[in-house]
């Protein structure tokens, strides 16, 4: 008698408007809030670090670039751990450990200790962004992935907004230490909510992970022109975005604007433009093709940064809103594209994209301080403009095959 081989089919992926889809997207929205609230809380108080510790803008910006740099270096190992031990376990451990370190950052007695804690926090944070994209690609139906990814990106905008606005709004009434402590408490509560909301993986299959296998998977992804292009674009655009927001407060606090710290912090409310645009861009990319929407989003970023050049507060504010909307639209489209372009080893593909993303934040975002110190906002704008134009040229070159664009398989 022939042996009967039993196979277990994977559960169906969560489809739009299903209960599972709502729970998954809610949990990942909260994950974005927890992660980015922790990551970007210090950005609004960089001028305070310069004043209290006597640090230059470029040195103060290390509080951001060290965090994102260490996150970039850790993100591929974190994705490999998730392939072995599970997506949800890595995400929850990452969010909780980062929250604990965040509560210690305001207690740092010196800038050097603060920078060390921020570097450690970058390592702890890596697990959420390293895994979130792969988790969504596994658990959500492909026809709804763009919208789901957009909602996750929207959560990251809310987290970044809360972290920045909370700290900045308190600077006129208390010290930067208390401001950072309050932001850390919000991130900790968000991490706890993530643990309670996050559904267990239903379609995940554990894999045996070795350093050699991870390196081989990453090398295979690097041979894909699609993934290589998306990684380069993420480096350029994230570097541009962080460069602008790292030094925007310095500009608005000084002449000719002379805004208070609280009013300067309110500029981060323009993150809400990204909250709106990222899910909308995801919907449009599902319908019209990712390359078209990605190129349009990059053009919007370029228009926004050019609007900030005149010494007009209205022009600067409008430019920042447009720039932010374009950036989060581009990130939403590119990140969902990575998950679709990688048919296997998606965690490593997502981690490779995010490695480039946060490396751009650390290298270009921090390095922009040299341009700002030498030539002020005009020099910074020139630097950011060059990065955006390079990204636009890369998208345009890569998207020349219209059939691939419409199929969503490559640029």
Phi, psi and omega in degrees: 000132181291142179290142178264121181261119181267135176238145180252115180286146176292146174299154180294142178294151180292129180258161182307136177075000175283161180298319179297320179298316181296320181290318178299312183292326177295317180295317180289330173299313179296323177300318177298319178297312183297314185292309186281336171297318178291318188293319192252007180299326183283345185298324182287343183249015178302319176299329177293322176296320178299319183287313185285320185259001181065034183262145175291162176305320181294320179289319178300325181294348175298336176298337174264311188291329176293320179297309182289329178294315178292325175298317180299318182290336185262347192291324178289314173302324179295321179293324177295320176298323180293328178292333180268315189255353177111144183294312187292323180297315181295319180297316183290318178298319180298311183296318182290317180293322177296324179295320179296315179296322179301326178290338181272336185305314182295346180272358184300129181281345182213166179295325181295318178293319178300316180295323178295318178295321179293326176295316178297324178294325176298320177297315182294324183290339192302330186296329182286302180294333179295330190252331189304316182294317178294320178300314178296317181297328179280322190264340185251139178302140186301328181289345180246005186294321181301316180292318179298317179295323178297322178292323175297315178298323177299321176298324177294325178292320178295319178298313177299321179295311181299315181301317182285312186291320179300313181293314183295322184290342182265352188291334179281349184238348180207184183274166178296334180294313179293325179297315178292327180294319178296315178299323179293324178295320178297317178297322179294317178296323177294322179295320177296318177298322178300315181301322183282330186269328193296118178288148176295149177295136177252336186245008181280138176238115180301146180234149174284124187244129172229156179304322180296320180291319178299315179299321179295317179297317179297317180298321177296320178294324181291343176279351179275118178302326180297306183292323179296318179295317180295323178295319179294318178298319180296321177301312185292316185285318178293322175300319178297314185296312182292325177301316181295311185282338175296325189243002178297320181298320179301319181292315185286334178283338184259178178293148007270006185270307177061039180286157173285167180298321180295314180295322177298320180295332180293341177300331180292349174298342178293350171302335179298333174298322176289326176300321179284317190282330186294312177293327178295318177297323177299318177298314181296323180290325175297329185269315190252350182110141187285324183294321181297313182290323178296314179298317179298321179295321179293321176299320178298319177301316181297317178298320181295314182293326178293328179294338184277355186293313182295151177279057177236123183298320180297317180293319180297314182295318178296318180297318179295320178298314181294315180301315181295317179300315180295319182296310184290331173296314180298316181295320179299314182292312183296320183291322177291328179296320179301315182295330178277324182290329179270107182278346176212162182052051185293328179299316178294323178295315178297319180294324178295317176300314183286332172302313178296320181301308183280336172295321175299319178299317183286311187282303182285319180296318178283320181295338178299339178299330177296315179294318181296319179295322183282318188226013178068202184296322178301318179293320177297318179298319178298316179299312181294320180299321179296318179298317182292318179298320177299319178296319180295317178297322179294317178297315181297318179295320185284337186264019186290339179269100185296332180292322178292324180297312183294331179277349181072022183245069180116171184273000000 
